[in-house]
Amino acid sequence: MKILTSTPAGDGFLMPAEFAPHQGCILIWPHRRDSWQNGAYAARKAFAELITIIAGSEKVTVCARFEDYDEARRLLPDNVRVVEMSSDDSWARDVAPTFITNGSELRGIDWGFNAWGGLYDGLYFPWDRDNKIARKLCDLMDADCYDLRDFILEGGSIHTDGEGTLLTTEECLLGRGRNPDMSKQEIEEKLCSSLGVKKIIWLKRGIYNDETNGHIDNICAFTAPGEVVLAWTDDKNDPQYEISKECLDILEDSTDAEGRKIRVHKLILPKPVHITAEECEGLDHMDGEPTRTPGERLAASYVNFYIANKTVIVPQFGDENDKKALELLSGLFPDRVVRGIYARDILIGGGNIHCITQQIPAVSKT
Ligand code: KQY
């Protein structure tokens, strides 16, 4: 593996859309006891169910700590690769490389990671194991690696359409905890030179009370070039209404890099989900992430789905809107089977299915 200091776009590389073909997917086995209740027991079951579905249509690699390796190996199907790797937590979307391609070669980007805001408003300390994962995975995948550790970015804060357009939020990328010394224009230039995009659509804020500072992947996602789903509520008394309406107005007023108007599909949210006292009891205190407070609203959203080669896997919350979300997404992904998995145990960790997965784009063999 070579470490590269040139720019991906200058070298002819770009980040494909998630709905383009994948050669694989990466996840990290959960273990952090202040993120996952009851020693991560229930979260591991949910991860295993998700991994089993994804492994039906792409090669899955799971990173597990030394002490968790045997259990991960036992709970996961034989066609899943389990590798030993240290980590601070389990958010592959944010700590694995962002993979880019020129069509025939795969490379990775190693962004800086500071646990969603560093010492300013980050979620745990230290985060140095997580910050080394991208480079280790590039090595494992035999992918040359761009060293962009001087720029703090998590994969959950960007979505691309593979045709030159990127979606993100100001709340996250312009927040003080990431790159406080860079202007909006400098950040745009960095995204364009790294990901091969030409146009950035900036939404203002993400899902209400999202501890990632409003990651895009919980509120809005491309389903095709020129088409997005947007997390939505019709309840004007919900603080989420104003946030989603603001996003809708921006999107409806935007064109993408190809000049297409954006078509917005409203993906209705579940009713507000709050953590219970019993669930909080199951979270252990550690030096680092503050534990949750009973009654705290969790950032539940159906937008946090993963698009695998043959399936789309969507979080379910035991809510009356679960089925509606599956129906809407089935219509938008007619060539894939849309499947729900019960994801409250992932949500308690602070994210969902998209946040724990990182796709590896397919490349054509030369
Ligand atoms: O949503 C994500 N991409 C990560 C969530 C991190 C939460 C840490 N408790």
Residues whose N, C-alpha, C, O or C-beta is under 5 A from the ligand:
A	BS01	KQY	S35 W91 D94 L123 G156 T212 G349 G350 G351 N352 C355
